[in-house]
Amino acid sequence: MGKTEKVKEYFDKTDDYIKANPIISIRKKIIKEIVGELKDKQIIDIGCGNGELTKEFISNNRITFLDISEKMLDLVKLNIPVEHLNHASFVNSDILNFKTDQTFDLVICAGVIAHIEDITGLLYKLKEITKDDGIIILQYSASEKLISKFNQLRNRLFNKNKYNYNINFTSSLFIKKLLD
């Protein structure tokens, strides 16, 4: 089984991820602070989980919820008010295999780098699907930061069975070079 299949298997256990992840509410607050109020925007939420990060933008915008886990997308569908479902599209795909002619005003990719098979491919894909004047919000753990070094050690010592694959750590310099 390849990494992509292992990642899907992990995220298909929705409760293990959603209920045990206090950082989701922090991510949501930061994204809201960065973008403020949005109207008439095309948004994509990559690795959307249960849609918590972007669902509040759905009444005035179109959102593409993309996740490798169909079970996560099922949670998004339950969390979107029925009257706003026509503002949403749901794509069950790995971002690296996602095909679209559309470009987005706002691309949100939070926590995906840790689980992706090809970081370089991901960054090129983000640039490809973002409008020229669009915004990419990319959240990841910068490997050069002390907290990331701590998390790497913690994962090696205590989370041996949590993931059935190695999670990625990358540097801010690497990300900056590819996105510039």
N, C-alpha and C positions, 0 to 999 in steps of 0.2 A: 504494500500500500504506500503510495507516494505522499508527500507532505500535504498537498491540497486535499486529498481524501481524509487524511488524519485531522486536518483543520476542520473540515466539514463535520466529521464525526464528533469532535469536541464541541463545536457550536450548536450541533443538533441537541445537545443536552442543555436546553435553554435555561432551566432553573439554576444549573451549576454556574452559569456565567452571569445571568441577570441579577439574581438575588445575592450573589457573593461578590458583586463588583460595586463598591461605594463610589468609585471614580466617575461613574456615568452621570450622576447628578452634578458633579463638579464640571465635567466636560460641557454639559448642557448650559450651565450658568456662564461659562467662559465664552462659548459660541454666541450666546444671546448678547453678551456684552460687546463682543467684537462686531457683530453684524447689525445690531439694533433691530429696528422694524424693517421688514421687507415687504415689497408689493410688486406683483407681476414679474417675479423672477423665476427662472428655471434652476432648480436645485437638485443636486444628486447627493445622496447620503450613502457613501460606500462603506460596506460592512455595517449596515444600519442597525443590526441587532433588533430590538423591539421598537425602533423608531423614536425613542425618547428624545434624542438630540434635536430632531427637526420637526416633529409632528406639530408643534405649536405654530409653525410657519405655513401650515397647509391651507388655511382659509383664504389667504391672499396670493398664493404662489402655486406653482406646479412642482411636485417633488417626485423624483425617481428614487425609490428605496431599493438598493441593491445589496444582496447578501448571498453568501455561498450556501447558507442554511435555509431551506424551505420552511423549516419550523420557526425560525426567527421571523421570516416574512409573514407567517401566519399570525404571529403576535402583533406585528405592525398593523395588519388588517383589523385585528380586534381593537387596537388602540386608536384608530382613526374614526372620527365621527362619520356616520353614514352619509350625511349631507356633503362631506368633503372627499369622499372616495373618488369622485370624478376628477379631483386635482392630483391624484396619486397614480403612479405606475409602480409595479412590483416586478423586479427582475431577479430571478434565482440564477446567479452566475458568480464565478470567480471574476474579479475585476480584470484580470489579465486576458480573459476570454470574452469580455463584454464588447459587443459590437454596436456602434451607433453612429449615425450621421449628425446627431444633435450635439450642440455644445451648451455648456451650462454657465450661468452667471455666478453660481456658488457651488463649489465642490468641497464636500466635507469628507474627510478621510481620517477618522479618529481611531487610533489603536490598531490599525490594520497592518502596519509595517512589521510588527512583532510576529505576525502569522503568515505573511505572504511568501511565496516561493521565490520571487524575483523582484527585489527592491528596485533595481534600475528600471525594469519593465513597468513597474507600478508608477514610478515618477514620470516616465515618458507618457504613459497613458493619462495621467492627471493633466499634464500640459496639453495633450491632444484634445481632451474633452472640455477644456476650459475656454470660454470666450476670451478674446484678446483683452478686454477690460474686466474680466472675471476675477474672482477671488478663490484661492485654494486655502482651505484650513486643513493643515496636516498636523495631527498630534501623534507624537512618538516619544520614546525615551531616548534621549541623546546619550550615546554610550560613554562620552567623555565626562558626564556629570556624576557626581558622587552618589546621588540617589540611584542612578542606573547601575553603577558598580555594585551597590548594595543589593539591588534587585537581581542582578545576575548571580551573585553569590547565594542569595536566598532561594532562587529557582533551582540552582544546582544542589543545594543541601536539602530543601524541604519539598519541592514540587516535582520530584522525579516522576511521579505517576499522574500528576495533574494534566500534563500535555503528553501526548504520545509522539512528540516531535520536539526539535529544538526551536525555541523562539529566537527571533532576530533582534540584534542590537546594532545600531548604526550611528554614525557621527553626524553632527550638524553640518560639518564641512562637506561631507559626502552628499548630503541632501541639498545643500546650497549650490554646489557645483552643478548638479543635475537639473535643478529647477531654474537656475539663472539663464 
